[in-house]
């Protein structure tokens, strides 16, 4: 953590360094404690990072690559590189360009590095590095958590085929946005608000789903740094969006905004993971979309009321300071609620909340066995292709189980170290 700033004079997030050393002479006896005590999460995280190098390499070399969107991405940015800056004329085989300017810049770099997108094998290795870098910034948060046991981290990386597929077998843009999102969260957790806002806004410029974190971030900003500083942070986010989109805004602002920030976009029913249980005519119905939006806003308002009661609107002293796990809790819940009420979830959208699930589940008061069971059912739902009525029902059931507990009972409870026996 960064030292206290002169402006604030103290840490805005209560956090006590908890990294512990291991006595190798008593390692066998210490193993049960190591896998459940968050103070030792750094050990498990380090081992998992090393293991993931092997697992990810195995996936690349042994499992065939599947083309879905990579060529279309390359075609879209190729149009920009050839001088077309009007979004209405930018498209690929899968349709028009629907992502903001940050996506164009990132994939233009990938276009150049991978010989105009033809070197898929190199691209896979770049995404493998992105995956490992994402794990690092995610683990940097989790190793500071006081509620998630180290063994839960195992289920956040090595065990998910779908996540490895999204990263190194599909090369989707969602992982790129998620990486910059978690970089932003690391800066926020260090009280580096402006740097965090820079990376948060850049993540939004790659894919708009990052905005699902925005309600929680707004609450944290208001609580931690007050109205004026929050206004400056939001202004910075807006400036970043203007700068990123400037070449396209100067050419045709209407087409850029309507394409890259299209809130009314209709998704294809054949790819939906969460709404296979309803007929297609309902799935594309605008009234259905409006109902989901209203439910989203109502549940968000309920959580905001809960946060205000627990933490207050403004940090007024040590008792009101957000614990580190409360900081993660608010952001992760904000995103989770948006996903639960999404008009459609495609398979690559799993990465939107995958790395937040352990923290969300260990913020509930469910039994650890039930928490692991829910993680397993979610993984099963996201690996069922094509989705079925049953897989969609199970997905919604898991979301409902998590959301209701978080709303009525959930709040991060730090790990309580066992008391030593009296001498």
Long-range contacts (C-beta under 8 A, 24 or more apart in sequence): 1-189, 1-190, 2-190, 2-191, 2-192, 5-191, 8-191, 8-225, 10-318, 10-321, 11-191, 11-321, 12-191, 12-224, 12-225, 12-315, 12-321, 12-322, 13-189, 13-191, 13-224, 13-321, 13-322, 13-323, 13-324, 13-327, 14-318, 14-321, 14-322, 14-323, 14-324, 15-144, 15-189, 15-323, 15-324, 18-144, 18-146, 19-143, 34-150, 35-149, 35-150, 35-151, 36-149, 36-150, 36-151, 36-415, 37-149, 37-150, 37-415, 37-417, 38-143, 38-145, 38-146, 38-147, 38-148, 38-149, 38-150, 38-415, 39-415, 39-417, 40-150, 41-139, 41-142, 41-143, 41-145, 41-148, 41-149, 41-150, 41-153, 42-143, 43-150, 44-150, 44-151, 44-153, 44-154, 45-139, 45-142, 45-143, 45-150, 45-153, 48-135, 48-139, 48-153, 48-154, 48-157, 48-158, 49-132, 49-135, 49-136, 49-139, 51-158, 52-131, 52-132, 52-135, 52-157, 52-158, 53-132, 55-158, 55-164, 56-128, 56-131, 56-132, 56-164, 56-167, 56-168, 57-128, 59-164, 59-165, 59-168, 59-169, 60-121, 60-124, 60-125, 60-128, 60-168, 60-169, 63-165, 63-169, 64-169, 65-120, 65-124, 65-169, 66-165, 66-169, 66-170, 68-94, 68-170, 68-172, 69-94, 69-170, 69-171, 69-172, 69-173, 70-117, 70-120, 70-123, 70-170, 70-171, 71-117, 73-107, 73-117, 73-171, 73-173, 74-107, 74-111, 74-116, 74-117, 76-104, 76-107, 77-104, 77-107, 77-108, 77-111, 78-111, 78-116, 78-117, 80-104, 80-108, 81-108, 81-111, 85-247, 85-248, 85-250, 85-251, 85-252, 86-248, 86-251, 86-252, 86-255, 87-248, 87-252, 87-255, 87-256, 87-258, 87-259, 87-260, 88-252, 88-255, 88-259, 96-259, 97-259, 97-260, 98-259, 98-260, 98-262, 98-265, 99-173, 99-206, 99-207, 99-208, 99-260, 100-204, 100-205, 100-206, 100-207, 100-208, 100-241, 100-244, 100-245, 100-260, 100-261, 101-205, 101-244, 101-245, 101-246, 101-247, 101-248, 101-256, 101-260, 102-202, 102-203, 102-204, 102-205, 102-206, 102-244, 103-173, 103-176, 103-205, 103-206, 103-207, 105-244, 106-173, 106-176, 106-206, 107-173, 120-171, 123-171, 124-168, 124-169, 124-171, 127-167, 127-168, 127-171, 127-175, 128-167, 128-168, 130-167, 130-175, 130-176, 130-179, 131-164, 131-167, 131-168, 131-175, 133-179, 134-175, 134-178, 134-179, 134-182, 134-355, 137-179, 137-182, 137-183, 137-185, 137-186, 138-182, 138-355, 140-186, 141-182, 141-185, 141-186, 141-189, 141-328, 142-358, 142-359, 144-189, 144-324, 145-324, 145-325, 145-328, 145-359, 146-323, 146-324, 146-325, 146-412, 146-414, 146-415, 147-325, 147-359, 147-362, 147-363, 147-412, 147-413, 147-414, 147-415, 148-358, 148-359, 148-362, 149-362, 149-368, 149-415, 152-358, 152-361, 152-362, 152-371, 152-372, 153-358, 155-358, 155-372, 155-375, 156-354, 156-355, 156-357, 156-358, 159-379, 160-354, 160-379, 161-383, 162-347, 162-350, 162-379, 162-382, 162-383, 163-350, 163-351, 163-354, 166-347, 166-348, 166-350, 166-351, 167-351, 170-348, 172-348, 172-351, 173-206, 173-207, 174-207, 174-209, 174-348, 174-349, 174-351, 174-352, 175-351, 176-206, 176-207, 177-203, 177-204, 177-206, 177-207, 177-209, 177-210, 178-203, 178-210, 178-351, 178-352, 178-355, 179-203, 180-206, 181-210, 181-213, 182-355, 185-328, 185-331, 188-217, 188-220, 188-327, 189-324, 189-327, 189-328, 191-224, 193-221, 193-224, 193-225, 193-229, 193-233, 194-232, 194-233, 194-236, 197-233, 197-234, 197-236, 197-237, 197-240, 198-236, 198-240, 200-237, 201-236, 201-237, 201-238, 201-240, 201-241, 202-240, 202-244, 204-237, 204-241, 205-240, 205-241, 205-244, 205-245, 208-260, 208-261, 209-338, 209-349, 209-352, 212-334, 212-335, 212-337, 212-338, 212-339, 212-352, 213-331, 213-334, 213-335, 214-334, 215-300, 215-304, 215-334, 216-330, 216-331, 216-332, 216-333, 216-334, 216-335, 217-331, 217-334, 219-304, 219-307, 219-330, 219-334, 220-322, 220-327, 220-330, 220-331, 222-313, 222-314, 223-311, 223-312, 223-313, 223-314, 223-315, 223-322, 224-315, 224-322, 226-314, 264-289, 267-343, 267-344, 267-346, 269-344, 270-386, 271-344, 271-346, 271-347, 272-344, 272-345, 272-346, 272-387, 272-392, 273-344, 273-345, 273-346, 273-347, 273-349, 273-350, 273-381, 273-382, 273-387, 273-391, 273-392, 273-395, 274-342, 274-344, 274-345, 274-387, 274-392, 274-395, 274-396, 275-343, 275-344, 275-392, 276-386, 276-387, 276-388, 276-389, 276-391, 276-392, 277-389, 277-392, 277-393, 277-396, 283-344, 288-343, 289-343, 292-341, 292-342, 292-343, 293-341, 295-341, 296-337, 296-338, 296-341, 299-337, 299-340, 299-341, 299-403, 299-407, 300-334, 300-337, 302-407, 303-333, 303-334, 303-337, 303-406, 303-407, 306-407, 310-411, 323-412, 323-414, 325-359, 325-363, 325-412, 325-414, 326-411, 326-412, 328-356, 328-359, 328-412, 329-359, 329-360, 329-363, 329-410, 329-411, 329-412, 332-356, 332-359, 332-360, 333-360, 333-406, 336-360, 336-399, 336-402, 336-403, 336-406, 337-403, 339-399, 340-396, 340-399, 340-400, 340-403, 345-395, 347-382, 347-385, 350-382, 359-412, 360-402, 360-406, 361-402, 362-412, 363-406, 363-410, 363-411, 363-412, 364-402, 364-405, 364-406, 364-409, 364-410, 365-405, 365-409, 365-410, 366-401, 366-405, 374-398, 374-401, 374-402
